[in-house]
């Protein structure tokens, strides 16, 4: 039997508790979108005039998968495509008013879940947690990049 990492187990439990809080929050807010769709909407909101390739790169996902998600979001009136001024092969993505409203609702759910998660912790505790989590992410991404 392999030895379990207490850090890994704690992180696993935290991730699942946070995901549960997010799912519950989205349901309470009437947000019926997949995690992929939410991530794409947030990516478009962060990167005005970005392209599907920008979103795919940022999410480290296949461009075809991202294109399918964007197609659904366009069909639902949350995103529009515009010609890219510098690259005729690309289209810029922008949120519609309904898309911006949904991203605002998503942000409110995330803020509530984050506040619940951080309840009772000091600013110093939160800063240290963020510092440690960023270091762990860098460790994992660095070791993954070296393995490739």
DODOPA-718723 format. One record per atom (N, C-alpha, C): residue number from 1; residue in three letters; x, y, z. Coordinates in nm, 2 decimals, always signed. Last residue first. Layout:
N
+------+------+--------+--------+--------+
: nuza : guse :      x :      y :      z :
+------+------+--------+--------+--------+
:  NUM :  ALA :      X :      Y :      Z :
...
+------+------+--------+--------+--------+
END
This chain:
148
+------+------+--------+--------+--------+
: nuza : guse :      x :      y :      z :
+------+------+--------+--------+--------+
:  148 :  UNK :  +0.79 :  +1.67 :  -1.99 :
:  148 :  UNK :  +0.75 :  +1.67 :  -2.13 :
:  148 :  UNK :  +0.86 :  +1.66 :  -2.22 :
:  147 :  UNK :  +0.91 :  +1.71 :  -1.74 :
:  147 :  UNK :  +0.88 :  +1.57 :  -1.78 :
:  147 :  UNK :  +0.84 :  +1.56 :  -1.93 :
:  146 :  UNK :  +0.92 :  +1.98 :  -1.72 :
:  146 :  UNK :  +1.05 :  +1.91 :  -1.74 :
:  146 :  UNK :  +1.02 :  +1.77 :  -1.78 :
:  145 :  UNK :  +0.65 :  +2.04 :  -1.68 :
:  145 :  UNK :  +0.72 :  +2.09 :  -1.80 :
:  145 :  UNK :  +0.85 :  +2.02 :  -1.83 :
:  144 :  UNK :  +0.61 :  +1.91 :  -1.44 :
:  144 :  UNK :  +0.54 :  +1.86 :  -1.55 :
:  144 :  UNK :  +0.61 :  +1.91 :  -1.68 :
:  143 :  UNK :  +0.77 :  +2.07 :  -1.27 :
:  143 :  UNK :  +0.80 :  +1.93 :  -1.28 :
:  143 :  UNK :  +0.73 :  +1.87 :  -1.40 :
:  142 :  UNK :  +0.63 :  +2.31 :  -1.30 :
:  142 :  UNK :  +0.77 :  +2.30 :  -1.34 :
:  142 :  UNK :  +0.81 :  +2.16 :  -1.36 :
:  141 :  UNK :  +0.38 :  +2.25 :  -1.20 :
:  141 :  UNK :  +0.39 :  +2.29 :  -1.34 :
:  141 :  UNK :  +0.53 :  +2.28 :  -1.39 :
:  140 :  UNK :  +0.45 :  +2.19 :  -0.93 :
:  140 :  UNK :  +0.38 :  +2.09 :  -1.01 :
:  140 :  UNK :  +0.40 :  +2.13 :  -1.16 :
:  139 :  UNK :  +0.57 :  +2.43 :  -0.85 :
:  139 :  UNK :  +0.64 :  +2.31 :  -0.84 :
:  139 :  UNK :  +0.58 :  +2.20 :  -0.93 :
:  138 :  UNK :  +0.36 :  +2.61 :  -0.89 :
:  138 :  UNK :  +0.48 :  +2.63 :  -0.97 :
:  138 :  UNK :  +0.56 :  +2.50 :  -0.96 :
:  137 :  UNK :  +0.18 :  +2.52 :  -0.69 :
:  137 :  UNK :  +0.14 :  +2.52 :  -0.84 :
:  137 :  UNK :  +0.27 :  +2.52 :  -0.92 :
:  136 :  UNK :  +0.33 :  +2.57 :  -0.47 :
:  136 :  UNK :  +0.30 :  +2.43 :  -0.50 :
:  136 :  UNK :  +0.26 :  +2.42 :  -0.65 :
:  135 :  UNK :  +0.34 :  +2.85 :  -0.48 :
:  135 :  UNK :  +0.47 :  +2.77 :  -0.48 :
:  135 :  UNK :  +0.44 :  +2.63 :  -0.52 :
:  134 :  UNK :  +0.07 :  +2.91 :  -0.45 :
:  134 :  UNK :  +0.14 :  +2.95 :  -0.57 :
:  134 :  UNK :  +0.27 :  +2.87 :  -0.59 :
:  133 :  UNK :  +0.03 :  +2.81 :  -0.18 :
:  133 :  UNK :  -0.04 :  +2.75 :  -0.30 :
:  133 :  UNK :  +0.03 :  +2.78 :  -0.43 :
:  132 :  UNK :  +0.20 :  +2.99 :  -0.04 :
:  132 :  UNK :  +0.23 :  +2.84 :  -0.04 :
:  132 :  UNK :  +0.16 :  +2.77 :  -0.16 :
:  131 :  UNK :  +0.06 :  +3.23 :  -0.09 :
:  131 :  UNK :  +0.20 :  +3.22 :  -0.12 :
:  131 :  UNK :  +0.24 :  +3.07 :  -0.13 :
:  130 :  UNK :  -0.19 :  +3.18 :  +0.01 :
:  130 :  UNK :  -0.18 :  +3.21 :  -0.13 :
:  130 :  UNK :  -0.03 :  +3.19 :  -0.17 :
:  129 :  UNK :  -0.12 :  +3.14 :  +0.29 :
:  129 :  UNK :  -0.19 :  +3.03 :  +0.21 :
:  129 :  UNK :  -0.17 :  +3.05 :  +0.06 :
:  128 :  UNK :  -0.03 :  +3.40 :  +0.34 :
:  128 :  UNK :  +0.06 :  +3.28 :  +0.35 :
:  128 :  UNK :  +0.01 :  +3.17 :  +0.27 :
:  127 :  UNK :  -0.27 :  +3.54 :  +0.31 :
:  127 :  UNK :  -0.15 :  +3.58 :  +0.23 :
:  127 :  UNK :  -0.05 :  +3.46 :  +0.23 :
:  126 :  UNK :  -0.42 :  +3.42 :  +0.51 :
:  126 :  UNK :  -0.46 :  +3.41 :  +0.37 :
:  126 :  UNK :  -0.35 :  +3.44 :  +0.28 :
:  125 :  UNK :  -0.28 :  +3.50 :  +0.74 :
:  125 :  UNK :  -0.30 :  +3.36 :  +0.71 :
:  125 :  UNK :  -0.33 :  +3.34 :  +0.56 :
:  124 :  UNK :  -0.30 :  +3.78 :  +0.72 :
:  124 :  UNK :  -0.17 :  +3.71 :  +0.72 :
:  124 :  UNK :  -0.18 :  +3.57 :  +0.68 :
:  123 :  UNK :  -0.57 :  +3.81 :  +0.76 :
:  123 :  UNK :  -0.51 :  +3.85 :  +0.63 :
:  123 :  UNK :  -0.38 :  +3.79 :  +0.61 :
:  122 :  UNK :  -0.70 :  +3.52 :  +0.93 :
:  122 :  UNK :  -0.65 :  +3.65 :  +0.92 :
:  122 :  UNK :  -0.59 :  +3.68 :  +0.78 :
:  121 :  UNK :  -1.01 :  +3.34 :  +0.92 :
:  121 :  UNK :  -0.87 :  +3.35 :  +0.89 :
:  121 :  UNK :  -0.82 :  +3.49 :  +0.88 :
:  120 :  UNK :  -1.29 :  +3.35 :  +0.94 :
:  120 :  UNK :  -1.21 :  +3.33 :  +1.06 :
:  120 :  UNK :  -1.06 :  +3.33 :  +1.04 :
:  119 :  UNK :  -1.34 :  +3.23 :  +0.62 :
:  119 :  UNK :  -1.40 :  +3.28 :  +0.74 :
:  119 :  UNK :  -1.31 :  +3.25 :  +0.86 :
:  118 :  UNK :  -1.27 :  +3.14 :  +0.37 :
:  118 :  UNK :  -1.17 :  +3.22 :  +0.45 :
:  118 :  UNK :  -1.22 :  +3.27 :  +0.58 :
:  117 :  UNK :  -1.50 :  +3.02 :  +0.28 :
:  117 :  UNK :  -1.38 :  +2.94 :  +0.29 :
:  117 :  UNK :  -1.27 :  +3.01 :  +0.38 :
:  116 :  UNK :  -1.67 :  +3.23 :  +0.27 :
:  116 :  UNK :  -1.70 :  +3.12 :  +0.36 :
:  116 :  UNK :  -1.58 :  +3.04 :  +0.38 :
:  115 :  UNK :  -1.54 :  +3.38 :  +0.07 :
:  115 :  UNK :  -1.56 :  +3.44 :  +0.20 :
:  115 :  UNK :  -1.59 :  +3.33 :  +0.30 :
:  114 :  UNK :  -1.57 :  +3.21 :  -0.15 :
:  114 :  UNK :  -1.44 :  +3.25 :  -0.10 :
:  114 :  UNK :  -1.44 :  +3.30 :  +0.04 :
:  113 :  UNK :  -1.84 :  +3.21 :  -0.18 :
:  113 :  UNK :  -1.78 :  +3.08 :  -0.15 :
:  113 :  UNK :  -1.64 :  +3.11 :  -0.09 :
:  112 :  UNK :  -1.88 :  +3.48 :  -0.25 :
:  112 :  UNK :  -1.95 :  +3.42 :  -0.13 :
:  112 :  UNK :  -1.88 :  +3.30 :  -0.09 :
:  111 :  UNK :  -1.73 :  +3.49 :  -0.48 :
:  111 :  UNK :  -1.70 :  +3.58 :  -0.37 :
:  111 :  UNK :  -1.76 :  +3.52 :  -0.24 :
:  110 :  UNK :  -1.87 :  +3.32 :  -0.65 :
:  110 :  UNK :  -1.73 :  +3.29 :  -0.61 :
:  110 :  UNK :  -1.69 :  +3.37 :  -0.49 :
:  109 :  UNK :  -2.11 :  +3.46 :  -0.68 :
:  109 :  UNK :  -2.11 :  +3.33 :  -0.62 :
:  109 :  UNK :  -1.97 :  +3.29 :  -0.57 :
:  108 :  UNK :  -2.01 :  +3.69 :  -0.81 :
:  108 :  UNK :  -2.08 :  +3.70 :  -0.68 :
:  108 :  UNK :  -2.08 :  +3.57 :  -0.60 :
:  107 :  UNK :  -1.92 :  +3.58 :  -1.05 :
:  107 :  UNK :  -1.82 :  +3.64 :  -0.95 :
:  107 :  UNK :  -1.88 :  +3.66 :  -0.81 :
:  106 :  UNK :  -2.17 :  +3.50 :  -1.16 :
:  106 :  UNK :  -2.07 :  +3.40 :  -1.12 :
:  106 :  UNK :  -1.97 :  +3.46 :  -1.02 :
:  105 :  UNK :  -2.28 :  +3.76 :  -1.20 :
:  105 :  UNK :  -2.34 :  +3.66 :  -1.11 :
:  105 :  UNK :  -2.25 :  +3.55 :  -1.06 :
:  104 :  UNK :  -2.09 :  +3.85 :  -1.39 :
:  104 :  UNK :  -2.11 :  +3.92 :  -1.26 :
:  104 :  UNK :  -2.18 :  +3.83 :  -1.16 :
:  103 :  UNK :  -2.14 :  +3.67 :  -1.59 :
:  103 :  UNK :  -2.01 :  +3.67 :  -1.53 :
:  103 :  UNK :  -2.02 :  +3.75 :  -1.40 :
:  102 :  UNK :  -2.41 :  +3.75 :  -1.66 :
:  102 :  UNK :  -2.38 :  +3.62 :  -1.60 :
:  102 :  UNK :  -2.25 :  +3.61 :  -1.54 :
:  101 :  UNK :  -2.36 :  +4.01 :  -1.76 :
:  101 :  UNK :  -2.45 :  +3.99 :  -1.64 :
:  101 :  UNK :  -2.42 :  +3.85 :  -1.57 :
:  100 :  UNK :  -2.21 :  +3.95 :  -1.98 :
:  100 :  UNK :  -2.15 :  +4.02 :  -1.87 :
:  100 :  UNK :  -2.23 :  +4.01 :  -1.74 :
:   99 :  UNK :  -2.40 :  +3.81 :  -2.13 :
:   99 :  UNK :  -2.28 :  +3.74 :  -2.08 :
:   99 :  UNK :  -2.21 :  +3.81 :  -1.97 :
:   98 :  UNK :  -2.59 :  +4.01 :  -2.18 :
:   98 :  UNK :  -2.63 :  +3.89 :  -2.10 :
:   98 :  UNK :  -2.51 :  +3.81 :  -2.05 :
:   97 :  UNK :  -2.43 :  +4.17 :  -2.33 :
:   97 :  UNK :  -2.48 :  +4.23 :  -2.21 :
:   97 :  UNK :  -2.52 :  +4.11 :  -2.12 :
:   96 :  UNK :  -2.17 :  +3.95 :  -2.45 :
:   96 :  UNK :  -2.29 :  +4.03 :  -2.47 :
:   96 :  UNK :  -2.33 :  +4.09 :  -2.33 :
:   95 :  UNK :  -1.81 :  +3.94 :  -2.47 :
:   95 :  UNK :  -1.94 :  +3.91 :  -2.39 :
:   95 :  UNK :  -2.05 :  +4.00 :  -2.44 :
:   94 :  UNK :  -1.62 :  +3.85 :  -2.75 :
:   94 :  UNK :  -1.67 :  +3.95 :  -2.65 :
:   94 :  UNK :  -1.80 :  +3.90 :  -2.59 :
:   93 :  UNK :  -1.34 :  +3.75 :  -2.94 :
:   93 :  UNK :  -1.46 :  +3.71 :  -2.86 :
:   93 :  UNK :  -1.49 :  +3.82 :  -2.76 :
:   92 :  UNK :  -1.23 :  +3.77 :  -3.27 :
:   92 :  UNK :  -1.23 :  +3.82 :  -3.13 :
:   92 :  UNK :  -1.36 :  +3.78 :  -3.07 :
:   91 :  UNK :  -1.11 :  +3.52 :  -3.49 :
:   91 :  UNK :  -1.22 :  +3.61 :  -3.45 :
:   91 :  UNK :  -1.20 :  +3.64 :  -3.30 :
:   90 :  UNK :  -0.87 :  +3.47 :  -3.75 :
:   90 :  UNK :  -0.92 :  +3.46 :  -3.61 :
:   90 :  UNK :  -1.04 :  +3.55 :  -3.59 :
:   89 :  UNK :  -0.78 :  +3.51 :  -4.00 :
:   89 :  UNK :  -0.82 :  +3.37 :  -3.97 :
:   89 :  UNK :  -0.88 :  +3.36 :  -3.83 :
:   88 :  UNK :  -0.70 :  +3.77 :  -4.02 :
:   88 :  UNK :  -0.83 :  +3.74 :  -4.08 :
:   88 :  UNK :  -0.87 :  +3.60 :  -4.05 :
:   87 :  UNK :  -0.57 :  +3.96 :  -3.78 :
:   87 :  UNK :  -0.56 :  +3.83 :  -3.83 :
:   87 :  UNK :  -0.69 :  +3.78 :  -3.89 :
:   86 :  UNK :  -0.62 :  +4.22 :  -3.69 :
:   86 :  UNK :  -0.49 :  +4.19 :  -3.74 :
:   86 :  UNK :  -0.47 :  +4.05 :  -3.80 :
:   85 :  UNK :  -0.89 :  +4.24 :  -3.62 :
:   85 :  UNK :  -0.84 :  +4.34 :  -3.70 :
:   85 :  UNK :  -0.70 :  +4.31 :  -3.76 :
:   84 :  UNK :  -1.12 :  +3.97 :  -3.64 :
:   84 :  UNK :  -1.00 :  +4.02 :  -3.57 :
:   84 :  UNK :  -0.93 :  +4.12 :  -3.67 :
:   83 :  UNK :  -1.47 :  +4.00 :  -3.63 :
:   83 :  UNK :  -1.35 :  +3.98 :  -3.71 :
:   83 :  UNK :  -1.23 :  +4.04 :  -3.63 :
:   82 :  UNK :  -1.63 :  +3.86 :  -3.34 :
:   82 :  UNK :  -1.61 :  +3.98 :  -3.43 :
:   82 :  UNK :  -1.48 :  +3.95 :  -3.51 :
:   81 :  UNK :  -1.89 :  +3.69 :  -3.17 :
:   81 :  UNK :  -1.76 :  +3.68 :  -3.24 :
:   81 :  UNK :  -1.75 :  +3.80 :  -3.33 :
:   80 :  UNK :  -2.03 :  +3.70 :  -2.85 :
:   80 :  UNK :  -2.03 :  +3.73 :  -2.99 :
:   80 :  UNK :  -1.89 :  +3.72 :  -3.04 :
:   79 :  UNK :  -2.21 :  +3.53 :  -2.59 :
:   79 :  UNK :  -2.08 :  +3.57 :  -2.65 :
:   79 :  UNK :  -2.11 :  +3.61 :  -2.80 :
:   78 :  UNK :  -2.46 :  +3.47 :  -2.52 :
:   78 :  UNK :  -2.37 :  +3.52 :  -2.41 :
:   78 :  UNK :  -2.24 :  +3.57 :  -2.47 :
:   77 :  UNK :  -2.65 :  +3.34 :  -2.68 :
:   77 :  UNK :  -2.65 :  +3.48 :  -2.67 :
:   77 :  UNK :  -2.56 :  +3.54 :  -2.57 :
:   76 :  UNK :  -2.63 :  +3.07 :  -2.73 :
:   76 :  UNK :  -2.72 :  +3.11 :  -2.61 :
:   76 :  UNK :  -2.72 :  +3.26 :  -2.59 :
:   75 :  UNK :  -2.45 :  +3.06 :  -2.93 :
:   75 :  UNK :  -2.59 :  +3.02 :  -2.96 :
:   75 :  UNK :  -2.69 :  +3.07 :  -2.85 :
:   74 :  UNK :  -2.22 :  +3.13 :  -2.79 :
:   74 :  UNK :  -2.27 :  +3.22 :  -2.89 :
:   74 :  UNK :  -2.42 :  +3.19 :  -2.92 :
:   73 :  UNK :  -2.20 :  +2.90 :  -2.63 :
:   73 :  UNK :  -2.22 :  +3.03 :  -2.56 :
:   73 :  UNK :  -2.27 :  +3.14 :  -2.66 :
:   72 :  UNK :  -2.16 :  +2.70 :  -2.82 :
:   72 :  UNK :  -2.28 :  +2.70 :  -2.74 :
:   72 :  UNK :  -2.31 :  +2.83 :  -2.67 :
:   71 :  UNK :  -1.91 :  +2.80 :  -2.92 :
:   71 :  UNK :  -2.03 :  +2.78 :  -3.01 :
:   71 :  UNK :  -2.16 :  +2.78 :  -2.93 :
:   70 :  UNK :  -1.75 :  +2.77 :  -2.70 :
:   70 :  UNK :  -1.78 :  +2.90 :  -2.75 :
:   70 :  UNK :  -1.90 :  +2.90 :  -2.84 :
:   69 :  UNK :  -1.74 :  +2.49 :  -2.69 :
:   69 :  UNK :  -1.80 :  +2.56 :  -2.58 :
:   69 :  UNK :  -1.84 :  +2.70 :  -2.62 :
:   68 :  UNK :  -1.60 :  +2.44 :  -2.93 :
:   68 :  UNK :  -1.74 :  +2.39 :  -2.91 :
:   68 :  UNK :  -1.81 :  +2.46 :  -2.80 :
:   67 :  UNK :  -1.36 :  +2.57 :  -2.88 :
:   67 :  UNK :  -1.45 :  +2.61 :  -2.99 :
:   67 :  UNK :  -1.59 :  +2.56 :  -2.98 :
:   66 :  UNK :  -1.26 :  +2.40 :  -2.68 :
:   66 :  UNK :  -1.29 :  +2.54 :  -2.65 :
:   66 :  UNK :  -1.39 :  +2.60 :  -2.76 :
:   65 :  UNK :  -1.21 :  +2.17 :  -2.83 :
:   65 :  UNK :  -1.31 :  +2.17 :  -2.72 :
:   65 :  UNK :  -1.35 :  +2.31 :  -2.69 :
:   64 :  UNK :  -1.02 :  +2.27 :  -3.02 :
:   64 :  UNK :  -1.15 :  +2.22 :  -3.06 :
:   64 :  UNK :  -1.25 :  +2.21 :  -2.95 :
:   63 :  UNK :  -0.80 :  +2.34 :  -2.85 :
:   63 :  UNK :  -0.88 :  +2.45 :  -2.92 :
:   63 :  UNK :  -1.01 :  +2.40 :  -2.97 :
:   62 :  UNK :  -0.76 :  +2.18 :  -2.54 :
:   62 :  UNK :  -0.76 :  +2.16 :  -2.69 :
:   62 :  UNK :  -0.85 :  +2.27 :  -2.75 :
:   61 :  UNK :  -0.63 :  +2.38 :  -2.27 :
:   61 :  UNK :  -0.72 :  +2.28 :  -2.33 :
:   61 :  UNK :  -0.71 :  +2.28 :  -2.48 :
:   60 :  UNK :  -0.52 :  +2.57 :  -2.10 :
:   60 :  UNK :  -0.44 :  +2.45 :  -2.13 :
:   60 :  UNK :  -0.54 :  +2.34 :  -2.18 :
:   59 :  UNK :  -0.63 :  +2.81 :  -2.07 :
:   59 :  UNK :  -0.70 :  +2.70 :  -2.00 :
:   59 :  UNK :  -0.62 :  +2.57 :  -2.01 :
:   58 :  UNK :  -0.47 :  +2.96 :  -2.23 :
:   58 :  UNK :  -0.48 :  +2.99 :  -2.09 :
:   58 :  UNK :  -0.53 :  +2.88 :  -2.01 :
:   57 :  UNK :  -0.52 :  +2.83 :  -2.48 :
:   57 :  UNK :  -0.38 :  +2.84 :  -2.43 :
:   57 :  UNK :  -0.39 :  +2.86 :  -2.28 :
:   56 :  UNK :  -0.79 :  +2.88 :  -2.51 :
:   56 :  UNK :  -0.74 :  +2.74 :  -2.51 :
:   56 :  UNK :  -0.60 :  +2.74 :  -2.45 :
:   55 :  UNK :  -0.79 :  +3.16 :  -2.53 :
:   55 :  UNK :  -0.87 :  +3.09 :  -2.42 :
:   55 :  UNK :  -0.81 :  +2.95 :  -2.40 :
:   54 :  UNK :  -0.64 :  +3.20 :  -2.76 :
:   54 :  UNK :  -0.60 :  +3.26 :  -2.63 :
:   54 :  UNK :  -0.66 :  +3.19 :  -2.51 :
:   53 :  UNK :  -0.81 :  +3.07 :  -2.94 :
:   53 :  UNK :  -0.67 :  +3.02 :  -2.92 :
:   53 :  UNK :  -0.62 :  +3.08 :  -2.79 :
:   52 :  UNK :  -1.03 :  +3.23 :  -2.95 :
:   52 :  UNK :  -1.05 :  +3.10 :  -2.90 :
:   52 :  UNK :  -0.91 :  +3.04 :  -2.86 :
:   51 :  UNK :  -0.91 :  +3.56 :  -2.84 :
:   51 :  UNK :  -0.95 :  +3.46 :  -2.94 :
:   51 :  UNK :  -0.97 :  +3.33 :  -2.87 :
:   50 :  UNK :  -0.99 :  +3.88 :  -2.70 :
:   50 :  UNK :  -0.91 :  +3.76 :  -2.71 :
:   50 :  UNK :  -0.98 :  +3.67 :  -2.81 :
:   49 :  UNK :  -1.13 :  +4.11 :  -2.63 :
:   49 :  UNK :  -1.08 :  +4.10 :  -2.77 :
:   49 :  UNK :  -0.99 :  +3.98 :  -2.79 :
:   48 :  UNK :  -1.03 :  +4.08 :  -2.29 :
:   48 :  UNK :  -1.12 :  +4.15 :  -2.40 :
:   48 :  UNK :  -1.05 :  +4.14 :  -2.53 :
:   47 :  UNK :  -0.99 :  +3.87 :  -2.08 :
:   47 :  UNK :  -0.91 :  +3.90 :  -2.20 :
:   47 :  UNK :  -0.99 :  +3.96 :  -2.31 :
:   46 :  UNK :  -1.18 :  +3.84 :  -1.89 :
:   46 :  UNK :  -1.05 :  +3.88 :  -1.85 :
:   46 :  UNK :  -0.97 :  +3.93 :  -1.97 :
:   45 :  UNK :  -1.40 :  +3.74 :  -2.03 :
:   45 :  UNK :  -1.42 :  +3.87 :  -1.95 :
:   45 :  UNK :  -1.28 :  +3.92 :  -1.92 :
:   44 :  UNK :  -1.30 :  +3.51 :  -2.13 :
:   44 :  UNK :  -1.33 :  +3.61 :  -2.23 :
:   44 :  UNK :  -1.34 :  +3.75 :  -2.15 :
:   43 :  UNK :  -1.27 :  +3.37 :  -1.89 :
:   43 :  UNK :  -1.15 :  +3.40 :  -1.97 :
:   43 :  UNK :  -1.18 :  +3.51 :  -2.07 :
:   42 :  UNK :  -1.54 :  +3.34 :  -1.81 :
:   42 :  UNK :  -1.44 :  +3.42 :  -1.73 :
:   42 :  UNK :  -1.32 :  +3.46 :  -1.81 :
:   41 :  UNK :  -1.63 :  +3.18 :  -2.02 :
:   41 :  UNK :  -1.69 :  +3.31 :  -2.00 :
:   41 :  UNK :  -1.59 :  +3.40 :  -1.92 :
:   40 :  UNK :  -1.47 :  +2.95 :  -1.97 :
:   40 :  UNK :  -1.45 :  +3.02 :  -2.09 :
:   40 :  UNK :  -1.51 :  +3.16 :  -2.08 :
:   39 :  UNK :  -1.56 :  +2.87 :  -1.71 :
:   39 :  UNK :  -1.42 :  +2.91 :  -1.73 :
:   39 :  UNK :  -1.40 :  +2.99 :  -1.86 :
:   38 :  UNK :  -1.83 :  +2.81 :  -1.78 :
:   38 :  UNK :  -1.80 :  +2.92 :  -1.69 :
:   38 :  UNK :  -1.65 :  +2.97 :  -1.70 :
:   37 :  UNK :  -1.79 :  +2.60 :  -1.95 :
:   37 :  UNK :  -1.85 :  +2.72 :  -2.00 :
:   37 :  UNK :  -1.82 :  +2.84 :  -1.91 :
:   36 :  UNK :  -1.67 :  +2.41 :  -1.77 :
:   36 :  UNK :  -1.60 :  +2.46 :  -1.89 :
:   36 :  UNK :  -1.66 :  +2.59 :  -1.94 :
:   35 :  UNK :  -1.88 :  +2.37 :  -1.59 :
:   35 :  UNK :  -1.76 :  +2.43 :  -1.54 :
:   35 :  UNK :  -1.68 :  +2.49 :  -1.66 :
:   34 :  UNK :  -2.20 :  +2.46 :  -1.75 :
:   34 :  UNK :  -2.09 :  +2.37 :  -1.71 :
:   34 :  UNK :  -1.97 :  +2.44 :  -1.66 :
:   33 :  UNK :  -2.48 :  +2.63 :  -1.60 :
:   33 :  UNK :  -2.37 :  +2.62 :  -1.70 :
:   33 :  UNK :  -2.26 :  +2.52 :  -1.65 :
:   32 :  UNK :  -2.70 :  +2.77 :  -1.47 :
:   32 :  UNK :  -2.70 :  +2.63 :  -1.52 :
:   32 :  UNK :  -2.60 :  +2.62 :  -1.63 :
:   31 :  UNK :  -2.77 :  +2.94 :  -1.20 :
:   31 :  UNK :  -2.67 :  +2.94 :  -1.30 :
:   31 :  UNK :  -2.65 :  +2.80 :  -1.35 :
:   30 :  UNK :  -2.92 :  +3.00 :  -0.98 :
:   30 :  UNK :  -2.99 :  +2.97 :  -1.10 :
:   30 :  UNK :  -2.89 :  +2.97 :  -1.22 :
:   29 :  UNK :  -2.81 :  +3.03 :  -0.74 :
:   29 :  UNK :  -2.82 :  +3.15 :  -0.82 :
:   29 :  UNK :  -2.88 :  +3.13 :  -0.95 :
:   28 :  UNK :  -2.80 :  +2.77 :  -0.65 :
:   28 :  UNK :  -2.89 :  +2.87 :  -0.58 :
:   28 :  UNK :  -2.91 :  +2.99 :  -0.66 :
:   27 :  UNK :  -2.61 :  +2.67 :  -0.83 :
:   27 :  UNK :  -2.75 :  +2.62 :  -0.83 :
:   27 :  UNK :  -2.84 :  +2.72 :  -0.76 :
:   26 :  UNK :  -2.38 :  +2.81 :  -0.75 :
:   26 :  UNK :  -2.43 :  +2.83 :  -0.89 :
:   26 :  UNK :  -2.58 :  +2.78 :  -0.89 :
:   25 :  UNK :  -2.36 :  +2.71 :  -0.49 :
:   25 :  UNK :  -2.38 :  +2.85 :  -0.51 :
:   25 :  UNK :  -2.44 :  +2.88 :  -0.65 :
:   24 :  UNK :  -2.31 :  +2.44 :  -0.54 :
:   24 :  UNK :  -2.43 :  +2.47 :  -0.46 :
:   24 :  UNK :  -2.46 :  +2.62 :  -0.49 :
:   23 :  UNK :  -2.07 :  +2.46 :  -0.68 :
:   23 :  UNK :  -2.18 :  +2.40 :  -0.74 :
:   23 :  UNK :  -2.31 :  +2.44 :  -0.67 :
:   22 :  UNK :  -1.91 :  +2.58 :  -0.47 :
:   22 :  UNK :  -1.94 :  +2.65 :  -0.60 :
:   22 :  UNK :  -2.06 :  +2.59 :  -0.67 :
:   21 :  UNK :  -1.91 :  +2.38 :  -0.28 :
:   21 :  UNK :  -1.97 :  +2.52 :  -0.24 :
:   21 :  UNK :  -2.00 :  +2.59 :  -0.37 :
:   20 :  UNK :  -1.78 :  +2.18 :  -0.42 :
:   20 :  UNK :  -1.92 :  +2.16 :  -0.37 :
:   20 :  UNK :  -1.98 :  +2.29 :  -0.34 :
:   19 :  UNK :  -1.53 :  +2.30 :  -0.46 :
:   19 :  UNK :  -1.61 :  +2.27 :  -0.57 :
:   19 :  UNK :  -1.76 :  +2.25 :  -0.54 :
:   18 :  UNK :  -1.45 :  +2.31 :  -0.19 :
:   18 :  UNK :  -1.47 :  +2.43 :  -0.26 :
:   18 :  UNK :  -1.56 :  +2.41 :  -0.39 :
:   17 :  UNK :  -1.44 :  +2.04 :  -0.13 :
:   17 :  UNK :  -1.53 :  +2.12 :  -0.05 :
:   17 :  UNK :  -1.56 :  +2.25 :  -0.13 :
:   16 :  UNK :  -1.24 :  +1.96 :  -0.31 :
:   16 :  UNK :  -1.37 :  +1.91 :  -0.32 :
:   16 :  UNK :  -1.47 :  +1.99 :  -0.25 :
:   15 :  UNK :  -1.02 :  +2.11 :  -0.22 :
:   15 :  UNK :  -1.07 :  +2.13 :  -0.35 :
:   15 :  UNK :  -1.21 :  +2.08 :  -0.37 :
:   14 :  UNK :  -0.99 :  +2.00 :  +0.04 :
:   14 :  UNK :  -1.02 :  +2.15 :  +0.02 :
:   14 :  UNK :  -1.08 :  +2.17 :  -0.12 :
:   13 :  UNK :  -0.93 :  +1.73 :  -0.01 :
:   13 :  UNK :  -1.05 :  +1.77 :  +0.06 :
:   13 :  UNK :  -1.09 :  +1.91 :  +0.04 :
:   12 :  UNK :  -0.68 :  +1.78 :  -0.14 :
:   12 :  UNK :  -0.79 :  +1.71 :  -0.21 :
:   12 :  UNK :  -0.92 :  +1.74 :  -0.14 :
:   11 :  UNK :  -0.53 :  +1.89 :  +0.06 :
:   11 :  UNK :  -0.56 :  +1.97 :  -0.06 :
:   11 :  UNK :  -0.68 :  +1.91 :  -0.13 :
:   10 :  UNK :  -0.52 :  +1.67 :  +0.24 :
:   10 :  UNK :  -0.58 :  +1.80 :  +0.28 :
:   10 :  UNK :  -0.62 :  +1.88 :  +0.16 :
:    9 :  UNK :  -0.37 :  +1.50 :  +0.08 :
:    9 :  UNK :  -0.51 :  +1.46 :  +0.12 :
:    9 :  UNK :  -0.59 :  +1.59 :  +0.16 :
:    8 :  UNK :  -0.13 :  +1.63 :  +0.05 :
:    8 :  UNK :  -0.21 :  +1.60 :  -0.07 :
:    8 :  UNK :  -0.36 :  +1.57 :  -0.03 :
:    7 :  UNK :  -0.05 :  +1.64 :  +0.31 :
:    7 :  UNK :  -0.07 :  +1.76 :  +0.24 :
:    7 :  UNK :  -0.16 :  +1.74 :  +0.12 :
:    6 :  UNK :  -0.02 :  +1.37 :  +0.37 :
:    6 :  UNK :  -0.12 :  +1.45 :  +0.45 :
:    6 :  UNK :  -0.15 :  +1.58 :  +0.37 :
:    5 :  UNK :  +0.00 :  +1.12 :  +0.13 :
:    5 :  UNK :  +0.06 :  +1.25 :  +0.17 :
:    5 :  UNK :  -0.05 :  +1.33 :  +0.25 :
:    4 :  UNK :  +0.01 :  +0.78 :  +0.20 :
:    4 :  UNK :  -0.07 :  +0.89 :  +0.16 :
:    4 :  UNK :  +0.01 :  +1.02 :  +0.21 :
:    3 :  UNK :  +0.20 :  +0.51 :  +0.07 :
:    3 :  UNK :  +0.18 :  +0.60 :  +0.18 :
:    3 :  UNK :  +0.11 :  +0.73 :  +0.13 :
:    2 :  UNK :  +0.05 :  +0.22 :  -0.08 :
:    2 :  UNK :  +0.13 :  +0.34 :  -0.09 :
:    2 :  UNK :  +0.10 :  +0.44 :  +0.03 :
:    1 :  UNK :  +0.08 :  -0.12 :  +0.00 :
:    1 :  UNK :  +0.00 :  +0.00 :  +0.00 :
:    1 :  UNK :  +0.09 :  +0.12 :  +0.00 :
+------+------+--------+--------+--------+
END
